[in-house]
């Protein structure tokens, strides 16, 4: 899990795909943190992406760093605990505080479960990590 966290942070921006009916939807994300030995992402509960993840929690994440790319298949699980939101805010105090506060009733954190990541080179080499 730590290797995946480090990789996604190195990407800066990574992309999350959901399903909206029969149409895939992909959008950029940029915040990820570890809390209680799980990886977490963040979104706004007013956005369609959050509703899509509630309806179908299976998502894929993709990004590139240093000539390699990651594909991460997982399920997302909302965590409504204040402690989880605080952990995310502490990881990104400047950037996230412009959009959220811990108790604003908009900020949603979700952890990744049943995760399987493959880190691939452009020449076809692959490393698989499950957590």
N, CA, C and O atoms as CSV, one atom per row, in Angstrom:
chain,resi,resn,atom,element,x,y,z
A,1,UNK,N,N,0.810,-1.192,0.000
A,1,UNK,CA,C,0.000,0.000,0.000
A,1,UNK,C,C,0.864,1.272,0.000
A,1,UNK,O,O,0.553,2.239,-0.696
A,2,UNK,N,N,1.929,1.261,0.771
A,2,UNK,CA,C,2.806,2.438,0.829
A,2,UNK,C,C,3.398,2.768,-0.538
A,2,UNK,O,O,3.540,3.937,-0.895
A,3,UNK,N,N,3.740,1.735,-1.297
A,3,UNK,CA,C,4.297,1.970,-2.632
A,3,UNK,C,C,3.265,2.639,-3.542
A,3,UNK,O,O,3.612,3.504,-4.346
A,4,UNK,N,N,2.025,2.247,-3.417
A,4,UNK,CA,C,0.961,2.835,-4.232
A,4,UNK,C,C,0.713,4.278,-3.801
A,4,UNK,O,O,0.539,5.152,-4.650
A,5,UNK,N,N,0.695,4.534,-2.508
A,5,UNK,CA,C,0.542,5.896,-2.002
A,5,UNK,C,C,1.643,6.796,-2.551
A,5,UNK,O,O,1.372,7.886,-3.056
A,6,UNK,N,N,2.874,6.337,-2.450
A,6,UNK,CA,C,4.011,7.120,-2.953
A,6,UNK,C,C,3.874,7.365,-4.457
A,6,UNK,O,O,4.125,8.472,-4.934
A,7,UNK,N,N,3.481,6.341,-5.193
A,7,UNK,CA,C,3.346,6.469,-6.643
A,7,UNK,C,C,2.281,7.511,-6.993
A,7,UNK,O,O,2.525,8.386,-7.823
A,8,UNK,N,N,1.109,7.425,-6.371
A,8,UNK,CA,C,0.033,8.371,-6.684
A,8,UNK,C,C,0.419,9.791,-6.309
A,8,UNK,O,O,0.041,10.731,-7.008
A,9,UNK,N,N,1.157,9.972,-5.231
A,9,UNK,CA,C,1.624,11.306,-4.866
A,9,UNK,C,C,2.624,11.832,-5.897
A,9,UNK,O,O,2.619,13.019,-6.223
A,10,UNK,N,N,3.483,10.944,-6.410
A,10,UNK,CA,C,4.437,11.362,-7.444
A,10,UNK,C,C,3.719,11.765,-8.724
A,10,UNK,O,O,4.179,12.655,-9.440
A,11,UNK,N,N,2.604,11.123,-9.015
A,11,UNK,CA,C,1.832,11.490,-10.211
A,11,UNK,C,C,1.354,12.936,-10.120
A,11,UNK,O,O,1.289,13.640,-11.128
A,12,UNK,N,N,1.025,13.368,-8.923
A,12,UNK,CA,C,0.427,14.694,-8.769
A,12,UNK,C,C,-1.048,14.629,-9.108
A,12,UNK,O,O,-1.906,14.722,-8.230
A,13,UNK,N,N,-1.332,14.471,-10.379
A,13,UNK,CA,C,-2.708,14.276,-10.842
A,13,UNK,C,C,-2.848,12.841,-11.313
A,13,UNK,O,O,-2.034,12.342,-12.090
A,14,UNK,N,N,-3.893,12.188,-10.832
A,14,UNK,CA,C,-4.235,10.858,-11.318
A,14,UNK,C,C,-5.697,10.897,-11.735
A,14,UNK,O,O,-6.412,11.842,-11.403
A,15,UNK,N,N,-6.140,9.896,-12.448
A,15,UNK,CA,C,-7.477,9.921,-13.035
A,15,UNK,C,C,-8.320,8.782,-12.490
A,15,UNK,O,O,-7.867,7.641,-12.400
A,16,UNK,N,N,-9.559,9.111,-12.126
A,16,UNK,CA,C,-10.482,8.145,-11.556
A,16,UNK,C,C,-11.636,7.946,-12.529
A,16,UNK,O,O,-12.235,8.908,-13.009
A,17,UNK,N,N,-11.937,6.679,-12.813
A,17,UNK,CA,C,-13.030,6.340,-13.730
A,17,UNK,C,C,-14.168,5.691,-12.963
A,17,UNK,O,O,-13.956,4.824,-12.115
A,18,UNK,N,N,-15.389,6.134,-13.280
A,18,UNK,CA,C,-16.609,5.570,-12.728
A,18,UNK,C,C,-17.527,5.211,-13.895
A,18,UNK,O,O,-17.194,5.428,-15.060
A,19,UNK,N,N,-18.678,4.663,-13.554
A,19,UNK,CA,C,-19.709,4.373,-14.550
A,19,UNK,C,C,-20.925,5.228,-14.229
A,19,UNK,O,O,-21.351,5.319,-13.078
A,20,UNK,N,N,-21.475,5.849,-15.256
A,20,UNK,CA,C,-22.696,6.647,-15.142
A,20,UNK,C,C,-23.702,6.045,-16.118
A,20,UNK,O,O,-23.707,6.381,-17.302
A,21,UNK,N,N,-24.556,5.149,-15.610
A,21,UNK,CA,C,-25.430,4.399,-16.518
A,21,UNK,C,C,-24.582,3.451,-17.337
A,21,UNK,O,O,-23.951,2.546,-16.792
A,22,UNK,N,N,-24.563,3.655,-18.645
A,22,UNK,CA,C,-23.721,2.822,-19.512
A,22,UNK,C,C,-22.521,3.598,-20.057
A,22,UNK,O,O,-21.857,3.146,-20.989
A,23,UNK,N,N,-22.248,4.762,-19.475
A,23,UNK,CA,C,-21.175,5.624,-19.970
A,23,UNK,C,C,-20.054,5.732,-18.943
A,23,UNK,O,O,-20.308,6.096,-17.794
A,24,UNK,N,N,-18.823,5.423,-19.333
A,24,UNK,CA,C,-17.709,5.655,-18.411
A,24,UNK,C,C,-17.473,7.157,-18.239
A,24,UNK,O,O,-17.679,7.937,-19.169
A,25,UNK,N,N,-17.045,7.547,-17.054
A,25,UNK,CA,C,-16.707,8.943,-16.750
A,25,UNK,C,C,-15.333,8.960,-16.097
A,25,UNK,O,O,-15.066,8.185,-15.179
A,26,UNK,N,N,-14.469,9.837,-16.567
A,26,UNK,CA,C,-13.107,9.938,-16.045
A,26,UNK,C,C,-12.858,11.390,-15.661
A,26,UNK,O,O,-13.217,12.311,-16.395
A,27,UNK,N,N,-12.237,11.579,-14.498
A,27,UNK,CA,C,-11.907,12.930,-14.084
A,27,UNK,C,C,-10.621,12.931,-13.266
A,27,UNK,O,O,-10.242,11.909,-12.693
A,28,UNK,N,N,-9.940,14.101,-13.212
A,28,UNK,CA,C,-8.693,14.190,-12.457
A,28,UNK,C,C,-8.936,14.292,-10.962
A,28,UNK,O,O,-9.880,14.940,-10.508
A,29,UNK,N,N,-8.076,13.646,-10.218
A,29,UNK,CA,C,-8.025,13.740,-8.763
A,29,UNK,C,C,-6.581,14.076,-8.401
A,29,UNK,O,O,-5.685,13.901,-9.227
A,30,UNK,N,N,-6.347,14.545,-7.210
A,30,UNK,CA,C,-4.979,14.875,-6.846
A,30,UNK,C,C,-4.632,14.660,-5.389
A,30,UNK,O,O,-3.486,14.869,-4.991
A,31,UNK,N,N,-5.605,14.244,-4.581
A,31,UNK,CA,C,-5.327,14.069,-3.156
A,31,UNK,C,C,-5.542,12.616,-2.759
A,31,UNK,O,O,-6.569,12.012,-3.066
A,32,UNK,N,N,-4.550,12.075,-2.071
A,32,UNK,CA,C,-4.610,10.708,-1.560
A,32,UNK,C,C,-3.830,10.685,-0.251
A,32,UNK,O,O,-2.791,11.333,-0.127
A,33,UNK,N,N,-4.333,9.940,0.714
A,33,UNK,CA,C,-3.603,9.845,1.977
A,33,UNK,C,C,-3.794,8.464,2.581
A,33,UNK,O,O,-4.696,7.718,2.198
A,34,UNK,N,N,-2.935,8.142,3.524
A,34,UNK,CA,C,-3.055,6.900,4.281
A,34,UNK,C,C,-3.627,7.238,5.653
A,34,UNK,O,O,-3.216,8.206,6.293
A,35,UNK,N,N,-4.574,6.427,6.086
A,35,UNK,CA,C,-5.164,6.578,7.406
A,35,UNK,C,C,-5.593,5.195,7.864
A,35,UNK,O,O,-6.313,4.493,7.154
A,36,UNK,N,N,-5.151,4.806,9.048
A,36,UNK,CA,C,-5.469,3.498,9.610
A,36,UNK,C,C,-5.193,2.362,8.612
A,36,UNK,O,O,-5.999,1.448,8.440
A,37,UNK,N,N,-4.038,2.456,7.970
A,37,UNK,CA,C,-3.546,1.442,7.030
A,37,UNK,C,C,-4.468,1.225,5.832
A,37,UNK,O,O,-4.569,0.117,5.305
A,38,UNK,N,N,-5.138,2.294,5.412
A,38,UNK,CA,C,-5.957,2.277,4.196
A,38,UNK,C,C,-5.625,3.511,3.389
A,38,UNK,O,O,-5.226,4.534,3.945
A,39,UNK,N,N,-5.792,3.421,2.060
A,39,UNK,CA,C,-5.637,4.584,1.192
A,39,UNK,C,C,-6.983,5.265,1.044
A,39,UNK,O,O,-8.011,4.611,0.865
A,40,UNK,N,N,-6.962,6.592,1.120
A,40,UNK,CA,C,-8.168,7.402,1.025
A,40,UNK,C,C,-8.066,8.401,-0.118
A,40,UNK,O,O,-6.984,8.901,-0.428
A,41,UNK,N,N,-9.212,8.687,-0.743
A,41,UNK,CA,C,-9.344,9.786,-1.690
A,41,UNK,C,C,-10.442,10.705,-1.161
A,41,UNK,O,O,-11.126,10.371,-0.193
A,42,UNK,N,N,-10.605,11.845,-1.791
A,42,UNK,CA,C,-11.565,12.846,-1.331
A,42,UNK,C,C,-12.369,13.381,-2.504
A,42,UNK,O,O,-11.861,13.488,-3.620
A,43,UNK,N,N,-13.621,13.715,-2.244
A,43,UNK,CA,C,-14.444,14.402,-3.229
A,43,UNK,C,C,-15.529,15.190,-2.515
A,43,UNK,O,O,-15.644,15.150,-1.290
A,44,UNK,N,N,-16.310,15.895,-3.289
A,44,UNK,CA,C,-17.422,16.701,-2.804
A,44,UNK,C,C,-18.703,15.899,-3.002
A,44,UNK,O,O,-18.939,15.382,-4.094
A,45,UNK,N,N,-19.527,15.787,-1.978
A,45,UNK,CA,C,-20.741,14.976,-2.104
A,45,UNK,C,C,-21.811,15.608,-2.989
A,45,UNK,O,O,-22.852,14.996,-3.226
A,46,UNK,N,N,-21.574,16.816,-3.479
A,46,UNK,CA,C,-22.504,17.464,-4.413
A,46,UNK,C,C,-22.162,17.135,-5.868
A,46,UNK,O,O,-22.942,17.440,-6.770
A,47,UNK,N,N,-21.015,16.522,-6.098
A,47,UNK,CA,C,-20.570,16.212,-7.460
A,47,UNK,C,C,-21.154,14.886,-7.946
A,47,UNK,O,O,-21.376,13.975,-7.148
A,48,UNK,N,N,-21.404,14.776,-9.252
A,48,UNK,CA,C,-21.898,13.511,-9.798
A,48,UNK,C,C,-20.985,12.322,-9.511
A,48,UNK,O,O,-21.466,11.200,-9.356
A,49,UNK,N,N,-19.672,12.553,-9.439
A,49,UNK,CA,C,-18.745,11.449,-9.191
A,49,UNK,C,C,-19.068,10.745,-7.876
A,49,UNK,O,O,-18.967,9.521,-7.789
A,50,UNK,N,N,-19.451,11.494,-6.868
A,50,UNK,CA,C,-19.766,10.878,-5.583
A,50,UNK,C,C,-21.006,9.996,-5.705
A,50,UNK,O,O,-21.027,8.879,-5.188
A,51,UNK,N,N,-22.024,10.487,-6.377
A,51,UNK,CA,C,-23.244,9.696,-6.562
A,51,UNK,C,C,-22.958,8.440,-7.394
A,51,UNK,O,O,-23.513,7.374,-7.127
A,52,UNK,N,N,-22.097,8.572,-8.392
A,52,UNK,CA,C,-21.722,7.421,-9.218
A,52,UNK,C,C,-20.997,6.373,-8.376
A,52,UNK,O,O,-21.230,5.176,-8.543
A,53,UNK,N,N,-20.123,6.813,-7.478
A,53,UNK,CA,C,-19.390,5.870,-6.636
A,53,UNK,C,C,-20.303,5.207,-5.615
A,53,UNK,O,O,-20.080,4.052,-5.252
A,54,UNK,N,N,-21.327,5.914,-5.145
A,54,UNK,CA,C,-22.288,5.291,-4.237
A,54,UNK,C,C,-23.090,4.214,-4.955
A,54,UNK,O,O,-23.366,3.150,-4.400
A,55,UNK,N,N,-23.458,4.506,-6.192
A,55,UNK,CA,C,-24.272,3.567,-6.969
A,55,UNK,C,C,-23.477,2.337,-7.388
A,55,UNK,O,O,-23.978,1.214,-7.331
A,56,UNK,N,N,-22.238,2.556,-7.806
A,56,UNK,CA,C,-21.350,1.461,-8.205
A,56,UNK,C,C,-19.957,1.763,-7.649
A,56,UNK,O,O,-19.224,2.564,-8.231
A,57,UNK,N,N,-19.588,1.140,-6.544
A,57,UNK,CA,C,-18.326,1.482,-5.889
A,57,UNK,C,C,-17.064,0.973,-6.600
A,57,UNK,O,O,-15.954,1.247,-6.144
A,58,UNK,N,N,-17.215,0.244,-7.700
A,58,UNK,CA,C,-16.033,-0.208,-8.435
A,58,UNK,C,C,-15.514,0.941,-9.297
A,58,UNK,O,O,-16.241,1.503,-10.116
A,59,UNK,N,N,-14.241,1.276,-9.092
A,59,UNK,CA,C,-13.606,2.353,-9.840
A,59,UNK,C,C,-12.237,1.884,-10.330
A,59,UNK,O,O,-11.708,0.873,-9.870
A,60,UNK,N,N,-11.686,2.633,-11.259
A,60,UNK,CA,C,-10.296,2.451,-11.662
A,60,UNK,C,C,-9.601,3.790,-11.579
A,60,UNK,O,O,-10.174,4.840,-11.869
A,61,UNK,N,N,-8.345,3.719,-11.172
A,61,UNK,CA,C,-7.494,4.892,-11.068
A,61,UNK,C,C,-6.295,4.660,-11.973
A,61,UNK,O,O,-5.761,3.553,-12.037
A,62,UNK,N,N,-5.876,5.709,-12.671
A,62,UNK,CA,C,-4.729,5.612,-13.559
A,62,UNK,C,C,-3.896,6.880,-13.453
A,62,UNK,O,O,-4.425,7.964,-13.207
A,63,UNK,N,N,-2.604,6.736,-13.639
A,63,UNK,CA,C,-1.707,7.883,-13.626
A,63,UNK,C,C,-0.354,7.500,-14.188
A,63,UNK,O,O,-0.079,6.322,-14.418
A,64,UNK,N,N,0.497,8.504,-14.412
A,64,UNK,CA,C,1.838,8.270,-14.945
A,64,UNK,C,C,2.875,8.980,-14.082
A,64,UNK,O,O,2.637,10.067,-13.557
A,65,UNK,N,N,4.035,8.331,-13.952
A,65,UNK,CA,C,5.160,8.927,-13.242
A,65,UNK,C,C,6.456,8.301,-13.725
A,65,UNK,O,O,6.581,7.077,-13.778
A,66,UNK,N,N,7.403,9.127,-14.071
A,66,UNK,CA,C,8.763,8.686,-14.405
A,66,UNK,C,C,8.796,7.557,-15.430
A,66,UNK,O,O,9.511,6.572,-15.246
A,67,UNK,N,N,8.036,7.694,-16.494
A,67,UNK,CA,C,8.073,6.715,-17.578
A,67,UNK,C,C,7.324,5.428,-17.301
A,67,UNK,O,O,7.462,4.461,-18.051
A,68,UNK,N,N,6.534,5.395,-16.236
A,68,UNK,CA,C,5.710,4.233,-15.938
A,68,UNK,C,C,4.270,4.699,-15.761
A,68,UNK,O,O,4.009,5.894,-15.618
A,69,UNK,N,N,3.345,3.755,-15.771
A,69,UNK,CA,C,1.955,4.116,-15.496
A,69,UNK,C,C,1.329,3.090,-14.580
A,69,UNK,O,O,1.748,1.934,-14.529
A,70,UNK,N,N,0.309,3.539,-13.853
A,70,UNK,CA,C,-0.384,2.689,-12.899
A,70,UNK,C,C,-1.831,2.522,-13.322
A,70,UNK,O,O,-2.468,3.453,-13.815
A,71,UNK,N,N,-2.331,1.320,-13.120
A,71,UNK,CA,C,-3.761,1.026,-13.229
A,71,UNK,C,C,-4.153,0.383,-11.914
A,71,UNK,O,O,-3.582,-0.632,-11.516
A,72,UNK,N,N,-5.117,0.968,-11.249
A,72,UNK,CA,C,-5.529,0.508,-9.933
A,72,UNK,C,C,-7.022,0.218,-9.950
A,72,UNK,O,O,-7.840,1.129,-10.077
A,73,UNK,N,N,-7.369,-1.058,-9.821
A,73,UNK,CA,C,-8.766,-1.478,-9.734
A,73,UNK,C,C,-9.106,-1.607,-8.261
A,73,UNK,O,O,-8.333,-2.181,-7.493
A,74,UNK,N,N,-10.258,-1.079,-7.857
A,74,UNK,CA,C,-10.640,-1.174,-6.456
A,74,UNK,C,C,-12.111,-0.845,-6.275
A,74,UNK,O,O,-12.822,-0.497,-7.217
A,75,UNK,N,N,-12.529,-0.966,-5.053
A,75,UNK,CA,C,-13.846,-0.492,-4.649
A,75,UNK,C,C,-13.613,0.643,-3.666
A,75,UNK,O,O,-12.641,0.630,-2.910
A,76,UNK,N,N,-14.511,1.630,-3.679
A,76,UNK,CA,C,-14.414,2.732,-2.724
A,76,UNK,C,C,-15.497,2.578,-1.668
A,76,UNK,O,O,-16.618,2.154,-1.949
A,77,UNK,N,N,-15.126,2.933,-0.448
A,77,UNK,CA,C,-16.049,2.833,0.684
A,77,UNK,C,C,-16.061,4.186,1.404
A,77,UNK,O,O,-15.029,4.618,1.916
A,78,UNK,N,N,-17.208,4.850,1.447
A,78,UNK,CA,C,-17.270,6.121,2.179
A,78,UNK,C,C,-16.983,5.910,3.662
A,78,UNK,O,O,-17.395,4.913,4.255
A,79,UNK,N,N,-16.276,6.862,4.240
A,79,UNK,CA,C,-15.969,6.840,5.675
A,79,UNK,C,C,-16.431,8.181,6.231
A,79,UNK,O,O,-15.804,9.207,5.970
A,80,UNK,N,N,-17.506,8.183,6.985
A,80,UNK,CA,C,-18.061,9.444,7.465
A,80,UNK,C,C,-17.483,9.908,8.803
A,80,UNK,O,O,-17.988,10.854,9.408
A,81,UNK,N,N,-16.419,9.236,9.264
A,81,UNK,CA,C,-15.804,9.646,10.518
A,81,UNK,C,C,-15.021,10.946,10.358
A,81,UNK,O,O,-14.313,11.149,9.371
A,82,UNK,N,N,-15.160,11.795,11.323
A,82,UNK,CA,C,-14.449,13.069,11.320
A,82,UNK,C,C,-12.938,12.847,11.297
A,82,UNK,O,O,-12.212,13.593,10.640
A,83,UNK,N,N,-12.460,11.828,12.008
A,83,UNK,CA,C,-11.017,11.539,12.065
A,83,UNK,C,C,-10.437,11.274,10.682
A,83,UNK,O,O,-9.307,11.670,10.399
A,84,UNK,N,N,-11.189,10.616,9.829
A,84,UNK,CA,C,-10.712,10.341,8.471
A,84,UNK,C,C,-10.626,11.634,7.660
A,84,UNK,O,O,-9.683,11.822,6.892
A,85,UNK,N,N,-11.598,12.517,7.827
A,85,UNK,CA,C,-11.557,13.808,7.118
A,85,UNK,C,C,-10.389,14.661,7.626
A,85,UNK,O,O,-9.714,15.333,6.846
A,86,UNK,N,N,-10.163,14.624,8.938
A,86,UNK,CA,C,-9.039,15.374,9.519
A,86,UNK,C,C,-7.717,14.867,8.943
A,86,UNK,O,O,-6.844,15.667,8.609
A,87,UNK,N,N,-7.562,13.555,8.822
A,87,UNK,CA,C,-6.322,12.986,8.273
A,87,UNK,C,C,-6.064,13.507,6.858
A,87,UNK,O,O,-4.932,13.848,6.516
A,88,UNK,N,N,-7.115,13.566,6.038
A,88,UNK,CA,C,-6.948,14.072,4.672
A,88,UNK,C,C,-6.574,15.558,4.694
A,88,UNK,O,O,-5.679,15.983,3.963
A,89,UNK,N,N,-7.244,16.333,5.517
A,89,UNK,CA,C,-6.936,17.772,5.588
A,89,UNK,C,C,-5.507,18.008,6.081
A,89,UNK,O,O,-4.838,18.930,5.615
A,90,UNK,N,N,-5.045,17.198,7.000
A,90,UNK,CA,C,-3.670,17.351,7.490
A,90,UNK,C,C,-2.644,17.015,6.420
A,90,UNK,O,O,-1.538,17.558,6.421
A,91,UNK,N,N,-3.003,16.131,5.516
A,91,UNK,CA,C,-2.094,15.755,4.428
A,91,UNK,C,C,-1.956,16.877,3.388
A,91,UNK,O,O,-0.891,17.051,2.795
A,92,UNK,N,N,-3.035,17.630,3.175
A,92,UNK,CA,C,-3.064,18.700,2.161
A,92,UNK,C,C,-3.658,19.973,2.766
A,92,UNK,O,O,-4.713,20.424,2.318
A,93,UNK,N,N,-3.006,20.563,3.776
A,93,UNK,CA,C,-3.631,21.674,4.493
A,93,UNK,C,C,-3.921,22.903,3.629
A,93,UNK,O,O,-4.966,23.533,3.790
A,94,UNK,N,N,-3.037,23.243,2.741
A,94,UNK,CA,C,-3.249,24.448,1.928
A,94,UNK,C,C,-4.262,24.255,0.830
A,94,UNK,O,O,-5.225,25.014,0.721
A,95,UNK,N,N,-4.049,23.242,0.013
A,95,UNK,CA,C,-4.899,23.031,-1.160
A,95,UNK,C,C,-6.340,22.710,-0.790
A,95,UNK,O,O,-7.262,23.295,-1.358
A,96,UNK,N,N,-6.553,21.798,0.144
A,96,UNK,CA,C,-7.915,21.380,0.464
A,96,UNK,C,C,-8.676,22.428,1.265
A,96,UNK,O,O,-9.899,22.516,1.159
A,97,UNK,N,N,-7.972,23.220,2.062
A,97,UNK,CA,C,-8.668,24.215,2.881
A,97,UNK,C,C,-9.311,25.302,2.023
A,97,UNK,O,O,-10.178,26.034,2.501
A,98,UNK,N,N,-8.897,25.414,0.770
A,98,UNK,CA,C,-9.528,26.371,-0.147
A,98,UNK,C,C,-10.894,25.867,-0.627
A,98,UNK,O,O,-11.726,26.649,-1.089
A,99,UNK,N,N,-11.115,24.544,-0.513
A,99,UNK,CA,C,-12.367,23.953,-1.004
A,99,UNK,C,C,-13.250,23.394,0.098
A,99,UNK,O,O,-14.474,23.377,-0.031
A,100,UNK,N,N,-12.629,22.934,1.188
A,100,UNK,CA,C,-13.367,22.209,2.209
A,100,UNK,C,C,-12.977,22.640,3.610
A,100,UNK,O,O,-11.938,23.261,3.834
A,101,UNK,N,N,-13.848,22.287,4.543
A,101,UNK,CA,C,-13.485,22.253,5.951
A,101,UNK,C,C,-14.011,20.927,6.487
A,101,UNK,O,O,-14.928,20.339,5.915
A,102,UNK,N,N,-13.438,20.470,7.565
A,102,UNK,CA,C,-13.745,19.133,8.077
A,102,UNK,C,C,-15.241,18.954,8.372
A,102,UNK,O,O,-15.778,17.856,8.224
A,103,UNK,N,N,-15.891,20.009,8.779
A,103,UNK,CA,C,-17.302,19.912,9.175
A,103,UNK,C,C,-18.251,20.653,8.233
A,103,UNK,O,O,-19.301,21.123,8.669
A,104,UNK,N,N,-17.905,20.764,6.964
A,104,UNK,CA,C,-18.726,21.550,6.031
A,104,UNK,C,C,-19.895,20.782,5.406
A,104,UNK,O,O,-20.688,21.363,4.664
A,105,UNK,N,N,-20.005,19.502,5.695
A,105,UNK,CA,C,-21.059,18.649,5.119
A,105,UNK,C,C,-20.970,18.512,3.601
A,105,UNK,O,O,-21.950,18.124,2.964
A,106,UNK,N,N,-19.810,18.824,3.007
A,106,UNK,CA,C,-19.555,18.609,1.577
A,106,UNK,C,C,-18.431,17.603,1.367
A,106,UNK,O,O,-18.453,16.804,0.431
A,107,UNK,N,N,-17.460,17.662,2.251
A,107,UNK,CA,C,-16.244,16.863,2.115
A,107,UNK,C,C,-16.531,15.393,2.408
A,107,UNK,O,O,-17.038,15.041,3.473
A,108,UNK,N,N,-16.196,14.548,1.444
A,108,UNK,CA,C,-16.357,13.097,1.610
A,108,UNK,C,C,-15.016,12.430,1.383
A,108,UNK,O,O,-14.330,12.716,0.401
A,109,UNK,N,N,-14.638,11.536,2.295
A,109,UNK,CA,C,-13.447,10.726,2.098
A,109,UNK,C,C,-13.888,9.282,1.926
A,109,UNK,O,O,-14.828,8.815,2.570
A,110,UNK,N,N,-13.193,8.596,1.051
A,110,UNK,CA,C,-13.517,7.206,0.742
A,110,UNK,C,C,-12.216,6.420,0.750
A,110,UNK,O,O,-11.195,6.890,0.248
A,111,UNK,N,N,-12.255,5.223,1.322
A,111,UNK,CA,C,-11.050,4.401,1.296
A,111,UNK,C,C,-11.179,3.341,0.207
A,111,UNK,O,O,-12.275,2.986,-0.228
A,112,UNK,N,N,-10.013,2.849,-0.216
A,112,UNK,CA,C,-9.937,1.861,-1.283
A,112,UNK,C,C,-9.863,0.471,-0.666
A,112,UNK,O,O,-9.067,0.229,0.241
A,113,UNK,N,N,-10.696,-0.442,-1.160
A,113,UNK,CA,C,-10.611,-1.828,-0.681
A,113,UNK,C,C,-10.584,-2.757,-1.889
A,113,UNK,O,O,-10.930,-2.376,-3.007
A,114,UNK,N,N,-10.158,-3.994,-1.619
A,114,UNK,CA,C,-10.011,-4.993,-2.690
A,114,UNK,C,C,-9.212,-4.419,-3.856
A,114,UNK,O,O,-9.587,-4.562,-5.019
A,115,UNK,N,N,-8.118,-3.776,-3.520
A,115,UNK,CA,C,-7.328,-3.060,-4.519
A,115,UNK,C,C,-6.287,-3.959,-5.175
A,115,UNK,O,O,-5.617,-4.757,-4.519
A,116,UNK,N,N,-6.178,-3.803,-6.471
A,116,UNK,CA,C,-5.156,-4.495,-7.255
A,116,UNK,C,C,-4.545,-3.469,-8.198
A,116,UNK,O,O,-5.219,-2.930,-9.075
A,117,UNK,N,N,-3.272,-3.213,-8.004
A,117,UNK,CA,C,-2.570,-2.223,-8.814
A,117,UNK,C,C,-1.550,-2.904,-9.690
A,117,UNK,O,O,-0.896,-3.862,-9.277
A,118,UNK,N,N,-1.417,-2.405,-10.902
A,118,UNK,CA,C,-0.300,-2.832,-11.738
A,118,UNK,C,C,0.458,-1.580,-12.158
A,118,UNK,O,O,-0.118,-0.614,-12.656
A,119,UNK,N,N,1.758,-1.630,-11.942
A,119,UNK,CA,C,2.648,-0.555,-12.373
A,119,UNK,C,C,3.390,-1.101,-13.578
A,119,UNK,O,O,4.059,-2.132,-13.503
A,120,UNK,N,N,3.261,-0.397,-14.681
A,120,UNK,CA,C,3.757,-0.897,-15.967
A,120,UNK,C,C,4.752,0.066,-16.587
A,120,UNK,O,O,4.629,1.283,-16.454
A,121,UNK,N,N,5.733,-0.496,-17.259
A,121,UNK,CA,C,6.637,0.324,-18.056
A,121,UNK,C,C,6.058,0.415,-19.461
A,121,UNK,O,O,5.178,-0.360,-19.836
A,122,UNK,N,N,6.555,1.357,-20.217
A,122,UNK,CA,C,6.089,1.507,-21.596
A,122,UNK,C,C,6.584,0.375,-22.491
A,122,UNK,O,O,6.104,0.213,-23.613
A,123,UNK,N,N,7.544,-0.410,-21.996
A,123,UNK,CA,C,8.040,-1.548,-22.775
A,123,UNK,C,C,7.321,-2.842,-22.427
A,123,UNK,O,O,7.627,-3.890,-22.996
A,124,UNK,N,N,6.363,-2.786,-21.494
A,124,UNK,CA,C,5.552,-3.961,-21.214
A,124,UNK,C,C,5.829,-4.672,-19.905
A,124,UNK,O,O,5.105,-5.604,-19.557
A,125,UNK,N,N,6.851,-4.265,-19.168
A,125,UNK,CA,C,7.105,-4.894,-17.877
A,125,UNK,C,C,6.016,-4.465,-16.895
A,125,UNK,O,O,5.522,-3.340,-16.969
A,126,UNK,N,N,5.644,-5.355,-15.979
A,126,UNK,CA,C,4.547,-5.057,-15.072
A,126,UNK,C,C,4.829,-5.608,-13.675
A,126,UNK,O,O,5.406,-6.683,-13.516
A,127,UNK,N,N,4.408,-4.846,-12.676
A,127,UNK,CA,C,4.501,-5.275,-11.278
A,127,UNK,C,C,3.097,-5.152,-10.693
A,127,UNK,O,O,2.460,-4.108,-10.829
A,128,UNK,N,N,2.608,-6.215,-10.039
A,128,UNK,CA,C,1.263,-6.229,-9.487
A,128,UNK,C,C,1.336,-6.169,-7.961
A,128,UNK,O,O,2.120,-6.881,-7.334
A,129,UNK,N,N,0.503,-5.305,-7.378
A,129,UNK,CA,C,0.443,-5.140,-5.926
A,129,UNK,C,C,-1.019,-5.189,-5.521
A,129,UNK,O,O,-1.847,-4.461,-6.069
A,130,UNK,N,N,-1.334,-6.045,-4.562
A,130,UNK,CA,C,-2.704,-6.125,-4.046
A,130,UNK,C,C,-2.707,-5.735,-2.585
A,130,UNK,O,O,-1.791,-6.061,-1.830
A,131,UNK,N,N,-3.756,-5.030,-2.204
A,131,UNK,CA,C,-3.910,-4.648,-0.791
A,131,UNK,C,C,-5.375,-4.460,-0.469
A,131,UNK,O,O,-5.721,-4.137,0.668
